[in-house]
């Protein structure tokens, strides 16, 4: 058995003993007992930091180079380096102690997870398709073409627009991946706009309707005004309200447009049908066929993201990962397509590290994840 196999088998043996609570069956020296105790009593991070401090990366690479060069001609060194990707791991494992091997793997995962940070409050405001302002960085007041804007780190408010003399213009709020943002419209209605979504609206609502256009997902708390209905237009359906709280999900790359009512009453309209929704009802419109499904749900699940939570109840793994991919700005790949249909229920904070969510799913032992840069591989 070579060195790599020896330490990998040792790691497997330790992991199995910890999970089965059978450490007494292991033959350990004093140093190994100390290390295992650190793993079990929660002081692993201190143990890892201590070993990292002792870890001399430059010395390790010098040792690797000497192992390659020792007793070999220069031409053979070059030939070996061609196969470096396949032998590097074995050389490193063989030269480092098994503790350093654990650190290396731990560091690799943490390094990739560091690229998958939770989203933040960020958006871009486009004014009449000519000006673009980045939001989410400072608190200030500004006036643009007679429109007063109150900018905060996590929201924008349109204020002081009662005068009919104020010039009306079209504004568009674009929220990128890895972000969310909140907007208070001129009528006092508040909209939370989710990742990779766009909300288009006028700075002043004239006439007998208040109309906004949505691509993506947003949660609405609409100011009541019986004389001026509020209409959310999406590519495949419109949602008409007087005053209420509801969530609309209408991403262009998804197969369904979904409206979920939390409070009040809404009417969902397409070219062919009109359906009313009451609290805790949801309407699902199949974009390709026009098929409509209405069902009773827990509406709070579908608007939990507004309160900083991820809540999934008996949802397909593909749908779960597709949702979080926008928030963490990652790409998801399935090695086994059958895993897309696995179903899970989860509840986690949106500001948590992605590792927390993945570890919860991995605990079921039905799926594993591998992180490579900004790619999440499901296997």
C-alpha positions, 0 to 999 in steps of 0.5 A, spaced: 500 500 500 502 506 498 502 512 502 496 516 499 492 509 500 495 509 507 492 516 509 486 516 505 484 509 508 486 512 515 481 518 514 476 513 512 477 509 518 477 515 522 470 518 519 467 511 520 469 510 527 466 518 529 460 517 525 458 510 529 461 512 535 466 506 536 473 510 537 474 505 542 476 500 536 481 504 533 489 503 535 491 510 536 498 513 539 497 519 543 498 524 538 492 521 534 488 521 540 489 528 541 487 530 534 481 526 534 479 529 541 479 536 538 475 533 532 469 531 537 469 536 542 468 542 537 475 545 537 477 543 530 478 550 528 483 551 533 487 545 532 486 546 524 489 554 525 495 551 529 497 546 524 496 551 519 501 556 522 506 550 522 505 549 515 511 551 511 508 551 504 515 553 501 518 547 504 513 542 502 514 545 494 521 544 495 521 537 497 516 535 492 521 538 487 527 534 490 522 528 490 521 529 482 528 531 480 532 526 485 536 521 481 533 523 474 535 526 468 532 533 466 528 530 460 525 525 465 523 531 470 519 535 464 516 529 462 513 527 469 511 535 469 506 533 463 502 529 468 503 533 474 495 534 474 494 526 475 500 525 480 500 532 484 495 530 489 499 523 491 506 527 492 502 532 496 499 526 501 505 522 501 510 528 503 505 531 508 502 528 515 495 526 515 493 532 519 496 537 513 492 532 508 485 534 512 487 541 512 489 541 505 482 538 503 478 543 508 482 549 505 480 547 498 473 547 500 473 553 504 476 557 498 471 555 493 465 556 498 469 563 499 467 565 492 459 563 493 458 568 498 450 570 500 447 576 496 447 583 498 442 589 497 444 592 490 441 594 484 441 599 478 436 604 477 435 606 469 432 612 468 428 613 461 433 608 458 439 614 458 442 614 465 444 608 470 445 609 477 448 604 482 444 603 488 446 600 495 452 603 496 450 610 500 445 614 503 443 620 500 437 625 497 437 626 489 433 630 484 432 628 477 428 631 472 423 633 478 423 627 481 425 626 488 429 620 490 431 618 497 437 613 497 439 608 502 443 602 502 437 597 502 432 601 498 430 607 494 424 611 496 420 616 491 417 622 495 414 628 494 411 627 488 404 629 489 405 635 484 402 634 477 407 639 475 412 634 476 415 631 470 413 623 469 418 619 467 419 611 466 424 608 471 427 601 471 430 597 477 435 592 475 437 587 481 443 582 479 444 575 481 447 575 488 443 581 490 436 583 492 433 590 493 427 594 496 423 600 493 417 604 495 413 607 489 410 614 488 403 611 491 407 608 497 406 601 495 413 597 497 416 592 493 421 587 494 425 585 488 429 578 488 435 576 484 436 577 477 429 581 476 427 587 473 421 592 475 419 597 470 415 603 473 413 610 472 415 615 477 408 618 478 401 614 477 396 618 473 389 616 470 385 610 473 391 604 473 397 603 477 401 599 472 408 596 473 412 591 469 416 585 472 421 580 469 423 575 475 420 575 482 418 580 487 413 581 493 408 586 493 405 590 499 400 595 495 397 601 498 390 600 497 386 605 492 379 602 490 379 608 484 386 606 482 387 598 481 395 596 481 397 591 476 403 587 475 404 585 468 409 579 466 410 576 460 405 571 460 400 574 465 397 580 469 396 580 476 390 586 478 389 588 485 386 594 489 390 593 496 394 587 498 400 583 499 402 577 494 408 574 491 409 574 483 415 569 480 415 570 473 423 568 470 423 568 463 428 562 463 423 558 468 417 554 465 412 557 470 409 564 472 407 563 479 402 568 483 401 567 491 397 571 495 398 572 502 393 577 504 387 581 501 385 579 494 388 579 487 385 577 480 390 573 475 389 575 468 391 572 461 389 572 454 384 567 455 382 566 463 381 570 469 382 567 476 381 570 483 385 568 488 384 569 496 389 568 502 394 562 501 392 560 494 396 560 489 396 560 481 401 556 477 401 558 469 404 553 465 408 558 460 408 553 454 401 551 454 397 556 458 395 551 463 392 553 469 393 550 476 390 553 482 391 550 489 392 552 497 399 553 499 402 556 505 403 563 502 409 565 507 413 559 504 413 563 498 415 570 501 420 567 506 425 570 502 423 577 503 424 576 511 431 573 510 429 566 509 430 560 504 424 555 505 423 549 501 417 544 502 417 538 499 421 541 493 425 538 487 432 538 488 433 542 481 428 547 483 431 548 490 438 549 487 436 553 481 433 558 486 439 559 490 444 559 484 441 566 483 442 568 490 449 565 491 451 567 483 453 560 482 452 555 476 449 548 478 451 541 474 448 534 475 452 528 474 446 524 475 440 527 472 435 522 476 438 526 482 434 532 479 427 529 482 429 528 489 425 532 494 427 536 500 424 540 505 429 546 508 429 552 512 435 556 512 437 564 513 439 567 506 445 570 509 448 563 511 454 560 508 452 556 502 456 550 506 450 550 511 445 549 506 449 543 502 451 540 509 443 539 510 442 536 504 448 531 504 445 529 511 440 525 507 446 521 504 442 521 498 446 526 494 453 529 495 456 536 492 463 538 489 465 545 489 469 548 483 470 555 483 463 558 482 460 551 479 456 546 484 457 539 482 451 534 484 453 527 484 
